[in-house]
Amino acid sequence: MDDVSRASNALYEVVDGLARRVLDAAFSGQSNSEAREAWVALLLIAQNWRDSPDLPAELKTMVGEALPL
């Protein structure tokens, strides 16, 4: 496995773990600081990818509204 694949897999694992925290809080109906911090981290990751042609348009819009430059 090359370095690009390892980095891609690691980023996927990080995003998956953060998303699970957010979704667990959303489905339980109980907001918590861990879920809020995970949401901010997900937005920051998306913000750093905002110019990628592979980023879905809806995500670009959501990141732009949540974290305007």
N, C-alpha and C positions, 0 to 999 in steps of 0.2 A: 504494500500500500504506500503510495507516495505522500509527500507532505501536504499537498493540496487536499487530497482525500481525507487525511487525518484531521486537518483543520476544519474541513467542511463537516465531518462527522461530529467533531467536538462542538462546533457551533450549533449543530442540530440538537445535540444533547442538552446544551445550555438553554436554548430556546424552548425545548420541550419541557424541561423542568420548571422554568419560569411560567410557562403557559399553564401547566398543571396547577400551580399555586393560585393563579388568578381564577381559573375555572372552578377549582374546588371552593374558593370563597364565593364566587358568583352563584354556584349551584346550592351552596349551603345557606345563602342569604345572609351570611355573616362576614362583613368586611373586616379585615385585620391589617396591621401594619406590614406584615410579611407579603400579603397579596398586593398591597399598594406599591411596595418597593419592587416587587416582581414586575408589576405593570409598567413602572417607570423604566426599569431595565429593558423590558421588551421594546418600549418606545424609543429608547436611546439606541438600541441595536438597529431598529428599523430606520431611525434617522440617519445613521451612518451608511445605510444602504439606499437612501432615498433617491439617488441618481442612477441606481442600477436599472437597466432595461428589463430585468427579470422581476422587479418588485411590482406586485399587482397595483393597478391604479387606485383601488379602494384603500389599500394600505398607505399609499403615498398621500392621499387626501386626509386620512385619519391622523397620520403622523404630522402633516402640515398644520392641521387644526390643533392638535394637542401640544406640539412643540414647534411653534413658528420660529423661523430664523430671524 
